[in-house]
Each structure stands twice: as structure tokens, then as C-alpha cells.
Amino acid sequence: GSREIVSALVKATAANVPIVIVDTRLDAKAAADAGVKAKTFIGSDNYEGGKLAGEYVVAATGGKARIGILEGIPGHETGDSRLRGFRDAVSRSPAISIVASQPANWERDQGFNVFQNMLQAHPDIDTVFAASDLMALGAIEAIAAGGKTGKIRVIGFDALDDAKKAIAAGTMEASVAQFPYDMGKAAVESAVKVMNGETLPADIMVKLEMITKASGPRSNDSTSE
């Protein structure tokens, strides 16, 4: 987590080891309180990714939907930012309502259990946004168990291989792709620059992309610009 890692980085700072953060931002207050400062952050903008998913839902539903949300671990920057972006995007459409929003803690089995209960309480849900594909895949299993396959739109995040297979099969509609290859490449390049005494920008952002059946099979390890 963005707070939990700070204690380890305190040791790195004390040992004069430069810090490059990849994928999940440090909690700004926890890092500042501990005197930890990273040379750069490399990753996707999770708020923008959530917004991308929300804008997709608005377009795909014609601005009319009843949404159930599967959250990550509350208080973790990654999930919280994705949720804020999604909520902000759909809030502009008065005919879209978020009828339930609950944590499933990034886990597939919890995605199944939480969405199964959510669907029982709100059988009119027609769209799911999960802050990660693992939770989305659990929701797909709950939808199948409830005999509603094909009747509920599922949007995930991360474009994992299993999610891309589900998109191809038509059980998941879309997922927000990150590009971990690009993050890893930028991380190594940044570490070399730090060792050479170069100053880095505070943020090095990696692109995001919406993956759908229409967009075709793509790798989230793409090196393309």
C-alpha cells in the first residue's frame, strides 16, 4: 500500500539509497511526515483511468444506467483514484445512478461474493465497474451464477490476460489497459539517470487505453508510443 511501504523507504533514505516509485504513488502525507522523498514516480494516472472507464459507460449506455461498483482496499491511492475518476465522469449524466459501491479488496473470490450479494439486493443493476480485473472476473462468475450472462455490462481495469479473453468471449465489455512494460523500462532508465546524477521530473506518466472487443486483442506490455 501507499502508506505501508513508507517504513521501508525510511530505511532506504537513512542509507542514502535513491528511491524510484513505480505504479502506486506514495501517500503524500505519510511520506512527508517520515521525511521520505522519491526521485520520481512512474505510472499511469489512476484518476484518468477511472474517468476513461466512466466516459466509456456514459457513451455505451447513452447516459442511462444503474451501476454497481466493486472497490479495491479503502484508503489505497490506486483504487481511490480510480473510483474518483469514474464517479466524476458519470456524475454529469443525471440518468446514471450508482446504486451500490462496496470493497472487494482486489480479490476475485471477494468480487464474486460481494457482487452476488449486491445483485440480490439490487437486481436492476445493469452495469458493473470494478477497480481491477480480478474483481470484475469474480463479478462475471456471479452474473453467470445468477443466470444473467449478457444482461449486465462489466467494465474492469488492468486488461489482464483473463480479462482480455473474457472481452473476446463477450462476458466482459471493456477494461482500462495499463502498460507495465513501459513502466518497467522507464523505471530502469530513471534509475540509471539518478546514478549518473541527473535530475528527473516529479512524474513520468505512462499511457492508458480502453480495451474492447472492437479494439481487438492487444498486449498491455506494448512498447508502442
N, C-alpha and C positions, 0 to 999 in steps of 0.2 A: 504493500500500500504506500501511498504518497507520504504518509506520516511515519509509518512503521520503519521505513528504510533510513530515516534520518539518523538514528543512533549509530548505525554502521558508518554513515558518512561523516559523523563527528570524529570517528577514529581515523578515517582517511584524511580529513582536514588536519588533524593533530600530527599525522605522519607526513604532511606536506605532499599528499598524493592528489593530483588534479582530478576533478570529477566531471564526467560527461554523462548526462542523463538521457536515456532513450525510452521513448514510448509513453511512460507515465510521469507526468510532472511531479516535482516535489511539492508538498504542501508549503505554500509560501511562508505562512506564519511559523510553522514548526521549524522550517529551515532557518529562518531569520533568528528565531529565539535561540537556536542551537549554534548560531554562527557558521552555518554551512552555506557555501556559495558554489554553485556549479559553473563550469566554464561555458557550457551551452546546453540547451535542450534540443533533442532531435525527435520529431514525431509528427503525428497528424494532429490537426485541430479537432478535438473531440466534439466541441460545441458545433463547429461547422458540419461535422459528420452527422450529428443528430439533426441539425437543421436540414441537411440534404435529404435525410430519411423522411422528415416531416413534410418537406415540399413535395417529395415523391407521392406520399399518401394523399396530400391535397389534390394533386393532379390526377392520380389514379382513381380517386373516388368521386371526382367532381365536387370536392369540398363538402362531402356529406358522409360521415362515418361515426361508428360507435367503437371506441378504441379501448383495448386493454393493454397495459404496459407491464413488461417484466423488467424490473430494475436490477442493477448489479448490487454490490455491497454498499449500503448507505454510507455517505461520508467519504467515499473514494472518488478522487477527482475525475477519473476516466468515465465512470458511469454517470456521475452527477452532471458532468458537462454534456454528455450525450443526451441526457434527459432534458436539460435546459434548452438545448438547441432544438430538439424535437418539439417540445411544448411551445416554444416561441413560434415555430413555423406553423403549427396547426392552430394556434390561438387566433390567428387572423381570419379563420373560417368559422362563422357562428353556427353552422350546421354540423360541425365536428365536435363531438364530446368525448372526453376521456372518462369512461365510466368506472375504471378501476386501475390502480397502479400499485404494484407490490414488488418487494425484493424477491429475487430468486437466486441471488448470490453467485451469479456467473455459472451455475451448475445445471447440467442437462436434466438430471432427475428432479431437481427442485423446479426447473422450468415446467416439467410435466405436472408435478403435484400442484404447484401454485396456479397454473393456468387451468387445470382441471377444476379446481375449486372456484376459480374466477368465472369459468364458463357456466358452472352450475348456478352461481349467484346472479350472473348476468348473461342469460342465454342469447341475448340480442347483440352481443359483441360480434362485429363483422371484420375487425382489423386488429392485428397484434403488432406492437412494436417491442422487440426485445433488444436490450442494450448489448447483447452479444449473441452470436450464432448458436452457442451451446444451449442457451435458454430458449432460443427460437426453435431449435430442433426438438427440445422437450415439449414445447407447445404444440408442434406438429403431431407428436405422438398422442398428446392429449386430445387434439382435434380428431385424429383418427379413431381413438377410443370412444369418442362421443358421437361418431358417425357423421362428422361434419366436414370431412375432407373435401376441399374445393369450394367450401362456402365461407371460409374465413381467410382473409388476406394476411400473410405473415411477412413481416419485414425484420431482417436481422442486421447484424453489424459484425464485420471482420472478414466476410467472404471466405470462410474456411472451406476446405475441400468438400466436406459432407454437406455444407450449405449450398455449394455450387451444384452438387449432384441433386439436391432437393429442388433447386431452382430449375434445373434441366428436366426434372421429373414432374414439375408443376405443383409440388406440395409447398414450396416456399416461393414467394413472388419476387423478392429482391433482398439484397444485402449491401451494406456500405463496405467497400473494399479499402483496406489499408495496403501499404506496400512495404512489408518488413525487409525485403532485400535492400530497398533504397535506404531504409533507416540504418541497417547494419553497415552498409557501405559508407554512409555519411558519418557514422559513429567512428569507424576506424580512421577515416580521413581526418576527422576532427581531432582524434587522439594524437595522430602524427603531428598535426599543426600545433597542438598545445605543447608537445615535446620540443618542437622547434621554436617555441617562444612566440608564436603568432597569437593575435587576439581574435577571438571568434565572435560572431553575432550571438545575442542572447538566445535567439530561437532559430532553428533550421527546420523549416516545415516541409513535410512530405505530402504529396497529393492524396486526395480521396476520390473515389469513383463509385457510382451506383451500378451494381451488377444486377442485371435482369435476364430473363430468358431471351429477350430480343437482342441484348447486347452480345450474346454468345459466350462460350466458355473462355475465360481469361484467367491468367495466373495472377495471384496477389503478390507474387515475387517478381513482378515485371521490373525491368530496368529502364523502360522507356520513359521519356520525359512527358 
